[in-house]
Structures are given as structure tokens and as C-alpha cells.
Amino acid sequence: MNAGKVNEALAELVVAQTADPKSAEVQNLLGVTYSSLGMPDRALKSFEAAVKADKDNAQYLNNYGFLLLKTSNFEAANKHLKRAAKLAPTDARIWNNLAVAQCQRGKFDDALQSFVKAVGEFDARVNMANQLLSQGMAQEAVKHLEVAHALRPNSIEVLTRLTGLYNMTGRVTDAAVTRKTLLTLQTSAELQK
């Protein structure tokens, strides 16, 4: 798999599955392989078998939950990712996946806390803004970017996004003030080069 030989990996895994059909590791790797081949139904079955064989493996739960998330089964994704997060409380990838599932379910307060555990307060606020924007909630996204701006006033990325969102939401005066701050920061950065 790591060498990009997906079909060869699949052939080896099928042999391994025949030798040990209850192996959670083989089932998980089959899930990864099927997923990379664009076969989500087979991948889901393999990940489900891996989780049934080893209920306490956070990575298997994460892989299963992530694919459930990608296939829009948000309730089931949330369930498995929440369990994975309990088993691996320091795994940022799991917390990030859980936060996305929570956003898809409209559980934005829970999602913020999960993003904070994954990437810290500043990046959590930026991630929340992204998720809210993807759901057409520009006003709520602005609130998170304003908090991010308070945490890092010199973030050109946040100021750029705030300028656009202020314009989008009709806050023209705020957009002008933010644009001026942004231009000052950009000019200062150019002078320091």
C-alpha cells in the first residue's frame, strides 16, 4: 500500500483473509485498500468486521467512523468516533473527525470542543468557521473568526477571511476597518523582507 501498489496489496490481503478470516488487522487493511480503490461498500464491511473483531482499537473505530462520515452516515460516524476518542484521548485526527461529524449533526458546541482538543483554540475557531460556511451559516462563521482574530490579531489569513465575510454579511464598515488593518500588516510584512 505504501508503495502505491494497491492491487498487489489487495491480492495479499485476500490471501491473508483466507488464512485468518477473523483477523481485525487484515479486515482493517482491507477496508483501507477498498476505500483507496473507490469501493466504499466493501470498505465499510471490512471496517465493520475489524471493529467487531477488536472493539477497543481506536484506529479501527476511527477508520470506520471516517468512512461513515464520508458516506453521510453522520449518526453512526459520531458513535464510532466518540468511542475512538475515549480510547485515544490525545489523537488529534480522531478528535478532528469527530468534530466534523458533530458539525454535520448540528452539534456545533460539541464540535468546537472536539476541534479544540484536536488543534487548539485558534485553529478550532478557524475550522468551525469553515464548517459553518460550508453549511451556509456566514453570520455564525464570522463570530468564530472574530474570536480567532482576538487570539491572533496579526493573522493575515483570518483578517482576509473576515474582510470577505463582513462584505458578504453586509457589515461594510467592519470590512473597511478590517481591510485597512490587513493592508497595514501586509505592508509591514513586505518592509521586513
PyRosetta script that sets phi, psi and omega in degrees:
from pyrosetta import init, pose_from_sequence

init()
pose = pose_from_sequence("MNAGKVNEALAELVVAQTADPKSAEVQNLLGVTYSSLGMPDRALKSFEAAVKADKDNAQYLNNYGFLLLKTSNFEAANKHLKRAAKLAPTDARIWNNLAVAQCQRGKFDDALQSFVKAVGEFDARVNMANQLLSQGMAQEAVKHLEVAHALRPNSIEVLTRLTGLYNMTGRVTDAAVTRKTLLTLQTSAELQK")
pose.set_psi(1, -48.4)
pose.set_omega(1, -177.6)
pose.set_phi(2, -62.3)
pose.set_psi(2, -28.4)
pose.set_omega(2, 179.1)
pose.set_phi(3, -86.3)
pose.set_psi(3, 1.4)
pose.set_omega(3, 179.1)
pose.set_phi(4, 83.3)
pose.set_psi(4, 9.6)
pose.set_omega(4, -179.8)
pose.set_phi(5, -95.5)
pose.set_psi(5, 72.5)
pose.set_omega(5, -172.6)
pose.set_phi(6, -66.5)
pose.set_psi(6, -44.2)
pose.set_omega(6, -179.0)
pose.set_phi(7, -64.1)
pose.set_psi(7, -40.0)
pose.set_omega(7, 177.5)
pose.set_phi(8, -65.2)
pose.set_psi(8, -39.5)
pose.set_omega(8, 177.2)
pose.set_phi(9, -62.3)
pose.set_psi(9, -43.3)
pose.set_omega(9, 179.0)
pose.set_phi(10, -60.1)
pose.set_psi(10, -43.8)
pose.set_omega(10, 179.1)
pose.set_phi(11, -60.0)
pose.set_psi(11, -43.8)
pose.set_omega(11, 178.6)
pose.set_phi(12, -64.7)
pose.set_psi(12, -40.2)
pose.set_omega(12, -179.1)
pose.set_phi(13, -68.3)
pose.set_psi(13, -35.2)
pose.set_omega(13, 176.9)
pose.set_phi(14, -63.9)
pose.set_psi(14, -40.4)
pose.set_omega(14, 176.3)
pose.set_phi(15, -63.6)
pose.set_psi(15, -44.7)
pose.set_omega(15, 179.9)
pose.set_phi(16, -63.4)
pose.set_psi(16, -37.9)
pose.set_omega(16, 178.6)
pose.set_phi(17, -65.1)
pose.set_psi(17, -38.0)
pose.set_omega(17, 177.9)
pose.set_phi(18, -63.7)
pose.set_psi(18, -39.9)
pose.set_omega(18, -180.0)
pose.set_phi(19, -71.0)
pose.set_psi(19, -35.9)
pose.set_omega(19, -177.9)
pose.set_phi(20, -144.0)
pose.set_psi(20, 81.8)
pose.set_omega(20, -174.2)
pose.set_phi(21, -65.5)
pose.set_psi(21, -16.1)
pose.set_omega(21, -178.5)
pose.set_phi(22, -99.9)
pose.set_psi(22, 6.1)
pose.set_omega(22, -179.1)
pose.set_phi(23, -68.7)
pose.set_psi(23, 117.5)
pose.set_omega(23, 178.4)
pose.set_phi(24, -64.3)
pose.set_psi(24, -38.7)
pose.set_omega(24, -179.1)
pose.set_phi(25, -63.6)
pose.set_psi(25, -44.3)
pose.set_omega(25, 178.8)
pose.set_phi(26, -63.1)
pose.set_psi(26, -44.5)
pose.set_omega(26, 180.0)
pose.set_phi(27, -61.5)
pose.set_psi(27, -42.4)
pose.set_omega(27, 178.7)
pose.set_phi(28, -62.4)
pose.set_psi(28, -45.7)
pose.set_omega(28, 179.3)
pose.set_phi(29, -64.9)
pose.set_psi(29, -36.0)
pose.set_omega(29, 173.9)
pose.set_phi(30, -61.4)
pose.set_psi(30, -41.7)
pose.set_omega(30, 177.6)
pose.set_phi(31, -59.6)
pose.set_psi(31, -44.4)
pose.set_omega(31, 178.2)
pose.set_phi(32, -62.1)
pose.set_psi(32, -43.6)
pose.set_omega(32, -178.3)
pose.set_phi(33, -65.6)
pose.set_psi(33, -49.6)
pose.set_omega(33, 179.2)
pose.set_phi(34, -60.2)
pose.set_psi(34, -39.6)
pose.set_omega(34, 178.8)
pose.set_phi(35, -61.8)
pose.set_psi(35, -43.4)
pose.set_omega(35, -179.8)
pose.set_phi(36, -69.4)
pose.set_psi(36, -21.8)
pose.set_omega(36, 177.2)
pose.set_phi(37, -89.1)
pose.set_psi(37, 2.7)
pose.set_omega(37, 179.3)
pose.set_phi(38, 74.8)
pose.set_psi(38, 33.6)
pose.set_omega(38, -180.0)
pose.set_phi(39, -118.9)
pose.set_psi(39, 72.3)
pose.set_omega(39, -172.8)
pose.set_phi(40, -61.9)
pose.set_psi(40, -34.4)
pose.set_omega(40, -179.2)
pose.set_phi(41, -63.4)
pose.set_psi(41, -46.9)
pose.set_omega(41, 178.1)
pose.set_phi(42, -66.1)
pose.set_psi(42, -39.1)
pose.set_omega(42, 179.3)
pose.set_phi(43, -61.9)
pose.set_psi(43, -44.2)
pose.set_omega(43, 179.1)
pose.set_phi(44, -60.0)
pose.set_psi(44, -43.4)
pose.set_omega(44, 179.3)
pose.set_phi(45, -62.7)
pose.set_psi(45, -40.8)
pose.set_omega(45, 179.9)
pose.set_phi(46, -68.2)
pose.set_psi(46, -44.8)
pose.set_omega(46, 178.5)
pose.set_phi(47, -63.1)
pose.set_psi(47, -39.6)
pose.set_omega(47, 178.1)
pose.set_phi(48, -62.0)
pose.set_psi(48, -41.8)
pose.set_omega(48, 178.2)
pose.set_phi(49, -64.7)
pose.set_psi(49, -38.2)
pose.set_omega(49, 178.4)
pose.set_phi(50, -63.4)
pose.set_psi(50, -43.7)
pose.set_omega(50, -179.6)
pose.set_phi(51, -67.6)
pose.set_psi(51, -37.0)
pose.set_omega(51, 177.4)
pose.set_phi(52, -66.1)
pose.set_psi(52, -36.9)
pose.set_omega(52, -179.0)
pose.set_phi(53, -75.2)
pose.set_psi(53, -29.8)
pose.set_omega(53, -179.1)
pose.set_phi(54, -142.8)
pose.set_psi(54, 87.7)
pose.set_omega(54, -174.5)
pose.set_phi(55, -68.1)
pose.set_psi(55, -16.6)
pose.set_omega(55, -174.8)
pose.set_phi(56, -109.9)
pose.set_psi(56, 23.6)
pose.set_omega(56, 177.6)
pose.set_phi(57, -100.7)
pose.set_psi(57, 109.3)
pose.set_omega(57, -175.4)
pose.set_phi(58, -60.8)
pose.set_psi(58, -36.2)
pose.set_omega(58, -178.0)
pose.set_phi(59, -70.3)
pose.set_psi(59, -37.3)
pose.set_omega(59, 177.1)
pose.set_phi(60, -65.7)
pose.set_psi(60, -43.1)
pose.set_omega(60, 177.6)
pose.set_phi(61, -62.3)
pose.set_psi(61, -40.6)
pose.set_omega(61, 179.3)
pose.set_phi(62, -64.6)
pose.set_psi(62, -45.8)
pose.set_omega(62, 179.6)
pose.set_phi(63, -60.3)
pose.set_psi(63, -44.5)
pose.set_omega(63, 179.6)
pose.set_phi(64, -64.2)
pose.set_psi(64, -48.1)
pose.set_omega(64, -179.8)
pose.set_phi(65, -60.9)
pose.set_psi(65, -40.4)
pose.set_omega(65, -179.7)
pose.set_phi(66, -64.5)
pose.set_psi(66, -42.3)
pose.set_omega(66, 179.0)
pose.set_phi(67, -69.0)
pose.set_psi(67, -35.8)
pose.set_omega(67, 174.3)
pose.set_phi(68, -61.2)
pose.set_psi(68, -39.7)
pose.set_omega(68, 177.1)
pose.set_phi(69, -61.8)
pose.set_psi(69, -46.2)
pose.set_omega(69, -179.8)
pose.set_phi(70, -65.0)
pose.set_psi(70, -26.8)
pose.set_omega(70, 179.6)
pose.set_phi(71, -97.3)
pose.set_psi(71, 15.7)
pose.set_omega(71, 174.2)
pose.set_phi(72, 66.0)
pose.set_psi(72, 25.3)
pose.set_omega(72, 173.5)
pose.set_phi(73, -97.8)
pose.set_psi(73, 74.8)
pose.set_omega(73, -169.0)
pose.set_phi(74, -68.1)
pose.set_psi(74, -36.4)
pose.set_omega(74, 179.4)
pose.set_phi(75, -63.1)
pose.set_psi(75, -50.3)
pose.set_omega(75, -179.6)
pose.set_phi(76, -66.3)
pose.set_psi(76, -39.1)
pose.set_omega(76, 178.1)
pose.set_phi(77, -59.5)
pose.set_psi(77, -46.7)
pose.set_omega(77, -179.9)
pose.set_phi(78, -58.1)
pose.set_psi(78, -45.5)
pose.set_omega(78, -179.0)
pose.set_phi(79, -58.2)
pose.set_psi(79, -49.3)
pose.set_omega(79, -176.6)
pose.set_phi(80, -73.1)
pose.set_psi(80, -37.0)
pose.set_omega(80, 179.9)
pose.set_phi(81, -70.6)
pose.set_psi(81, -34.1)
pose.set_omega(81, 177.1)
pose.set_phi(82, -63.9)
pose.set_psi(82, -42.2)
pose.set_omega(82, 177.4)
pose.set_phi(83, -64.8)
pose.set_psi(83, -41.5)
pose.set_omega(83, 178.1)
pose.set_phi(84, -61.0)
pose.set_psi(84, -41.4)
pose.set_omega(84, -179.7)
pose.set_phi(85, -65.0)
pose.set_psi(85, -35.6)
pose.set_omega(85, 176.7)
pose.set_phi(86, -66.6)
pose.set_psi(86, -36.3)
pose.set_omega(86, -178.9)
pose.set_phi(87, -77.7)
pose.set_psi(87, -28.5)
pose.set_omega(87, -178.1)
pose.set_phi(88, -133.7)
pose.set_psi(88, 72.5)
pose.set_omega(88, -171.9)
pose.set_phi(89, -67.1)
pose.set_psi(89, -7.7)
pose.set_omega(89, 178.6)
pose.set_phi(90, -109.2)
pose.set_psi(90, 6.8)
pose.set_omega(90, -178.0)
pose.set_phi(91, -86.1)
pose.set_psi(91, 105.3)
pose.set_omega(91, -176.1)
pose.set_phi(92, -62.2)
pose.set_psi(92, -36.0)
pose.set_omega(92, -178.8)
pose.set_phi(93, -63.1)
pose.set_psi(93, -41.8)
pose.set_omega(93, 178.8)
pose.set_phi(94, -64.5)
pose.set_psi(94, -46.4)
pose.set_omega(94, -179.8)
pose.set_phi(95, -61.3)
pose.set_psi(95, -39.5)
pose.set_omega(95, 179.1)
pose.set_phi(96, -63.8)
pose.set_psi(96, -46.3)
pose.set_omega(96, 179.0)
pose.set_phi(97, -61.8)
pose.set_psi(97, -41.7)
pose.set_omega(97, 178.3)
pose.set_phi(98, -61.9)
pose.set_psi(98, -42.0)
pose.set_omega(98, 180.0)
pose.set_phi(99, -61.0)
pose.set_psi(99, -41.9)
pose.set_omega(99, 179.1)
pose.set_phi(100, -64.1)
pose.set_psi(100, -42.6)
pose.set_omega(100, 177.7)
pose.set_phi(101, -61.8)
pose.set_psi(101, -41.3)
pose.set_omega(101, 179.6)
pose.set_phi(102, -64.9)
pose.set_psi(102, -39.0)
pose.set_omega(102, 176.5)
pose.set_phi(103, -61.8)
pose.set_psi(103, -43.1)
pose.set_omega(103, -179.2)
pose.set_phi(104, -63.6)
pose.set_psi(104, -25.7)
pose.set_omega(104, 178.4)
pose.set_phi(105, -91.5)
pose.set_psi(105, 0.2)
pose.set_omega(105, -179.6)
pose.set_phi(106, 79.4)
pose.set_psi(106, 14.6)
pose.set_omega(106, -179.9)
pose.set_phi(107, -94.9)
pose.set_psi(107, 69.1)
pose.set_omega(107, -170.1)
pose.set_phi(108, -69.8)
pose.set_psi(108, -34.7)
pose.set_omega(108, 177.9)
pose.set_phi(109, -65.8)
pose.set_psi(109, -43.3)
pose.set_omega(109, 176.8)
pose.set_phi(110, -63.4)
pose.set_psi(110, -40.8)
pose.set_omega(110, -179.4)
pose.set_phi(111, -62.3)
pose.set_psi(111, -41.9)
pose.set_omega(111, 178.7)
pose.set_phi(112, -59.3)
pose.set_psi(112, -45.2)
pose.set_omega(112, 179.8)
pose.set_phi(113, -63.1)
pose.set_psi(113, -38.6)
pose.set_omega(113, 178.4)
pose.set_phi(114, -67.3)
pose.set_psi(114, -42.5)
pose.set_omega(114, 177.1)
pose.set_phi(115, -62.2)
pose.set_psi(115, -39.1)
pose.set_omega(115, 178.5)
pose.set_phi(116, -60.4)
pose.set_psi(116, -43.2)
pose.set_omega(116, 178.6)
pose.set_phi(117, -65.5)
pose.set_psi(117, -29.5)
pose.set_omega(117, -178.8)
pose.set_phi(118, -79.0)
pose.set_psi(118, -46.8)
pose.set_omega(118, -168.5)
pose.set_phi(119, -135.0)
pose.set_psi(119, 2.5)
pose.set_omega(119, -178.3)
pose.set_phi(120, 91.0)
pose.set_psi(120, 166.9)
pose.set_omega(120, -171.9)
pose.set_phi(121, -61.1)
pose.set_psi(121, -49.0)
pose.set_omega(121, -176.4)
pose.set_phi(122, -60.0)
pose.set_psi(122, -56.3)
pose.set_omega(122, -179.0)
pose.set_phi(123, -64.6)
pose.set_psi(123, -30.6)
pose.set_omega(123, 176.7)
pose.set_phi(124, -61.9)
pose.set_psi(124, -41.6)
pose.set_omega(124, 179.8)
pose.set_phi(125, -66.3)
pose.set_psi(125, -40.6)
pose.set_omega(125, 177.6)
pose.set_phi(126, -64.6)
pose.set_psi(126, -44.2)
pose.set_omega(126, 178.0)
pose.set_phi(127, -61.2)
pose.set_psi(127, -41.5)
pose.set_omega(127, 179.1)
pose.set_phi(128, -63.0)
pose.set_psi(128, -41.2)
pose.set_omega(128, 178.1)
pose.set_phi(129, -59.7)
pose.set_psi(129, -43.3)
pose.set_omega(129, 178.5)
pose.set_phi(130, -60.0)
pose.set_psi(130, -47.3)
pose.set_omega(130, -178.6)
pose.set_phi(131, -63.8)
pose.set_psi(131, -42.9)
pose.set_omega(131, -179.9)
pose.set_phi(132, -65.7)
pose.set_psi(132, -41.1)
pose.set_omega(132, 177.1)
pose.set_phi(133, -61.5)
pose.set_psi(133, -39.3)
pose.set_omega(133, -179.9)
pose.set_phi(134, -65.0)
pose.set_psi(134, -18.7)
pose.set_omega(134, 178.4)
pose.set_phi(135, -104.5)
pose.set_psi(135, 11.4)
pose.set_omega(135, 176.2)
pose.set_phi(136, 76.4)
pose.set_psi(136, 23.7)
pose.set_omega(136, -177.1)
pose.set_phi(137, -108.9)
pose.set_psi(137, 68.4)
pose.set_omega(137, -174.5)
pose.set_phi(138, -64.0)
pose.set_psi(138, -40.9)
pose.set_omega(138, -178.4)
pose.set_phi(139, -61.8)
pose.set_psi(139, -42.0)
pose.set_omega(139, 177.9)
pose.set_phi(140, -68.1)
pose.set_psi(140, -36.7)
pose.set_omega(140, 177.9)
pose.set_phi(141, -61.6)
pose.set_psi(141, -40.4)
pose.set_omega(141, 178.9)
pose.set_phi(142, -57.5)
pose.set_psi(142, -43.6)
pose.set_omega(142, -178.5)
pose.set_phi(143, -58.4)
pose.set_psi(143, -41.5)
pose.set_omega(143, -179.7)
pose.set_phi(144, -70.2)
pose.set_psi(144, -37.9)
pose.set_omega(144, 177.8)
pose.set_phi(145, -69.0)
pose.set_psi(145, -31.5)
pose.set_omega(145, 176.4)
pose.set_phi(146, -66.2)
pose.set_psi(146, -39.0)
pose.set_omega(146, 175.8)
pose.set_phi(147, -66.1)
pose.set_psi(147, -43.2)
pose.set_omega(147, 177.3)
pose.set_phi(148, -59.7)
pose.set_psi(148, -40.3)
pose.set_omega(148, 178.4)
pose.set_phi(149, -63.4)
pose.set_psi(149, -40.2)
pose.set_omega(149, 177.7)
pose.set_phi(150, -64.4)
pose.set_psi(150, -34.7)
pose.set_omega(150, 179.4)
pose.set_phi(151, -73.0)
pose.set_psi(151, -37.6)
pose.set_omega(151, 179.2)
pose.set_phi(152, -136.2)
pose.set_psi(152, 84.3)
pose.set_omega(152, -175.5)
pose.set_phi(153, -61.3)
pose.set_psi(153, -21.1)
pose.set_omega(153, -177.7)
pose.set_phi(154, -99.7)
pose.set_psi(154, 16.6)
pose.set_omega(154, 179.0)
pose.set_phi(155, -76.9)
pose.set_psi(155, 109.3)
pose.set_omega(155, -179.9)
pose.set_phi(156, -63.8)
pose.set_psi(156, -37.7)
pose.set_omega(156, 179.1)
pose.set_phi(157, -59.3)
pose.set_psi(157, -47.5)
pose.set_omega(157, -178.2)
pose.set_phi(158, -66.9)
pose.set_psi(158, -43.2)
pose.set_omega(158, 179.6)
pose.set_phi(159, -63.0)
pose.set_psi(159, -39.4)
pose.set_omega(159, 178.3)
pose.set_phi(160, -62.6)
pose.set_psi(160, -45.9)
pose.set_omega(160, -179.1)
pose.set_phi(161, -68.1)
pose.set_psi(161, -39.1)
pose.set_omega(161, 178.1)
pose.set_phi(162, -62.5)
pose.set_psi(162, -41.7)
pose.set_omega(162, 179.0)
pose.set_phi(163, -56.8)
pose.set_psi(163, -48.8)
pose.set_omega(163, 179.5)
pose.set_phi(164, -63.6)
pose.set_psi(164, -42.6)
pose.set_omega(164, -179.0)
pose.set_phi(165, -70.2)
pose.set_psi(165, -36.4)
pose.set_omega(165, 175.8)
pose.set_phi(166, -60.5)
pose.set_psi(166, -44.2)
pose.set_omega(166, 177.1)
pose.set_phi(167, -61.7)
pose.set_psi(167, -44.1)
pose.set_omega(167, -177.9)
pose.set_phi(168, -61.6)
pose.set_psi(168, -36.4)
pose.set_omega(168, -175.8)
pose.set_phi(169, -95.6)
pose.set_psi(169, 10.0)
pose.set_omega(169, 175.4)
pose.set_phi(170, 82.5)
pose.set_psi(170, 11.6)
pose.set_omega(170, 179.4)
pose.set_phi(171, -95.1)
pose.set_psi(171, 69.5)
pose.set_omega(171, -172.5)
pose.set_phi(172, -63.9)
pose.set_psi(172, -41.5)
pose.set_omega(172, 179.6)
pose.set_phi(173, -63.6)
pose.set_psi(173, -44.7)
pose.set_omega(173, 177.4)
pose.set_phi(174, -62.0)
pose.set_psi(174, -37.7)
pose.set_omega(174, 178.8)
pose.set_phi(175, -63.3)
pose.set_psi(175, -42.2)
pose.set_omega(175, -179.5)
pose.set_phi(176, -65.3)
pose.set_psi(176, -43.2)
pose.set_omega(176, 179.1)
pose.set_phi(177, -64.4)
pose.set_psi(177, -44.2)
pose.set_omega(177, -179.4)
pose.set_phi(178, -65.9)
pose.set_psi(178, -40.2)
pose.set_omega(178, 178.7)
pose.set_phi(179, -62.0)
pose.set_psi(179, -40.6)
pose.set_omega(179, 179.5)
pose.set_phi(180, -63.5)
pose.set_psi(180, -44.1)
pose.set_omega(180, 177.4)
pose.set_phi(181, -61.9)
pose.set_psi(181, -42.6)
pose.set_omega(181, 179.2)
pose.set_phi(182, -61.7)
pose.set_psi(182, -46.2)
pose.set_omega(182, 179.2)
pose.set_phi(183, -62.1)
pose.set_psi(183, -39.1)
pose.set_omega(183, 177.5)
pose.set_phi(184, -62.4)
pose.set_psi(184, -45.5)
pose.set_omega(184, 178.9)
pose.set_phi(185, -64.0)
pose.set_psi(185, -43.3)
pose.set_omega(185, -179.9)
pose.set_phi(186, -64.9)
pose.set_psi(186, -40.4)
pose.set_omega(186, 177.3)
pose.set_phi(187, -63.9)
pose.set_psi(187, -43.8)
pose.set_omega(187, 178.9)
pose.set_phi(188, -62.0)
pose.set_psi(188, -41.5)
pose.set_omega(188, 179.2)
pose.set_phi(189, -64.3)
pose.set_psi(189, -39.8)
pose.set_omega(189, 179.1)
pose.set_phi(190, -66.0)
pose.set_psi(190, -39.6)
pose.set_omega(190, -179.7)
pose.set_phi(191, -67.0)
pose.set_psi(191, -29.2)
pose.set_omega(191, -178.9)
pose.set_phi(192, -79.4)
pose.set_psi(192, -10.7)
pose.set_omega(192, -178.8)
pose.set_phi(193, -73.9)
pose.dump_pdb("model.pdb")
